Amino acid sequence: MKSQLLLIAFFSLILVSCKKEYNCVCGSDGGEPYVIIISANNLDDAITECSPPGSDCEIEE
């Protein structure tokens, strides 16, 4: 039982560590833009999280 818990913890750590940080730039239409750092598994997930409909935010490339 203990070895199963260790395996689950190990694989959970691997899945969490696969995330990458992306810069989400907001407010670039006027004034000084600000940056929010987003952790996501891939670029598509980061874009979805950064720029929901009606948002002036986008991923910095």
Backbone hydrogen bonds in HBPLUS format (Angstrom, degrees):
<---DONOR---> <-ACCEPTOR-->    atom                        ^
c    i                          cat <-CA-CA->   ^        H-A-AA   ^      H-
h    n   atom  resd res      DA  || num        DHA   H-A  angle D-A-AA Bond
n    s   type  num  typ     dist DA aas  dist angle  dist       angle   num
A0005-LEU N   A0001-MET O   3.14 MM   4  6.48 156.0  2.20 149.4 155.1     1
A0006-LEU N   A0002-LYS O   3.04 MM   4  6.32 153.3  2.12 145.1 152.6     2
A0007-LEU N   A0003-SER O   2.97 MM   4  6.18 154.7  2.04 143.7 150.1     3
A0008-ILE N   A0004-GLN O   2.97 MM   4  6.21 160.4  2.00 149.9 155.0     4
A0009-ALA N   A0005-LEU O   2.94 MM   4  6.12 160.8  1.98 147.3 152.7     5
A0010-PHE N   A0006-LEU O   2.90 MM   4  6.05 154.5  1.97 146.0 153.3     6
A0011-PHE N   A0007-LEU O   2.98 MM   4  6.21 169.0  2.00 155.3 156.8     7
A0012-SER N   A0008-ILE O   2.95 MM   4  6.05 151.5  2.03 146.1 154.4     8
A0013-LEU N   A0009-ALA O   3.02 MM   4  6.17 153.3  2.10 143.9 150.6     9
A0014-ILE N   A0010-PHE O   3.08 MM   4  6.41 151.9  2.16 145.7 153.4    10
A0015-LEU N   A0011-PHE O   3.05 MM   4  6.27 160.6  2.09 146.7 151.0    11
A0016-VAL N   A0012-SER O   3.04 MM   4  6.24 158.6  2.09 149.7 155.1    12
A0017-SER N   A0013-LEU O   2.98 MM   4  6.06 151.9  2.06 145.2 152.9    13
A0018-CYS N   A0015-LEU O   3.43 MM   3  5.48 158.5  2.48  99.4 105.6    14
A0019-LYS N   A0016-VAL O   3.47 MM   3  6.17 167.1  2.48 118.2 119.5    15
A0020-LYS N   A0040-ALA O   2.83 MM  20  5.57 170.5  1.84 155.0 152.3    16
A0040-ALA N   A0020-LYS O   2.94 MM  20  5.57 162.6  1.97 157.8 159.2    17
A0022-TYR N   A0038-ILE O   2.72 MM  16  5.16 156.0  1.78 151.6 160.2    18
A0038-ILE N   A0022-TYR O   2.81 MM  16  5.16 169.0  1.83 157.5 160.5    19
A0060-GLU N   A0023-ASN O   2.83 MM  37  5.46 169.8  1.84 158.1 160.3    20
A0024-CYS N   A0036-ILE O   2.73 MM  12  4.98 161.0  1.76 155.3 161.1    21
A0036-ILE N   A0024-CYS O   2.77 MM  12  4.98 163.1  1.80 144.5 150.0    22
A0025-VAL N   A0058-GLU O   2.87 MM  33  5.50 154.8  1.93 162.7 155.8    23
A0058-GLU N   A0025-VAL O   2.94 MM  33  5.50 149.7  2.03 145.0 153.6    24
A0026-CYS N   A0034-TYR O   2.82 MM   8  5.43 170.4  1.83 167.3 170.7    25
A0034-TYR N   A0026-CYS O   2.93 MM   8  5.43 157.2  1.99 150.0 157.2    26
A0046-ALA N   A0042-ASN O   3.12 MM   4  6.40 155.0  2.19 148.0 155.5    27
A0047-ILE N   A0043-LEU O   2.88 MM   4  6.13 157.9  1.93 155.0 160.4    28
A0048-THR N   A0044-ASP O   3.04 MM   4  6.24 161.5  2.07 147.4 152.3    29
A0049-GLU N   A0045-ASP O   2.99 MM   4  6.18 157.2  2.05 146.8 152.7    30
A0050-CYS N   A0046-ALA O   2.81 MM   4  5.87 152.9  1.89 148.3 156.4    31
A0051-SER N   A0047-ILE O   2.96 MM   4  5.89 170.3  1.97 152.2 154.4    32
A0055-SER N   A0052-PRO O   3.04 MM   3  5.61 149.0  2.14 149.2 148.9    33
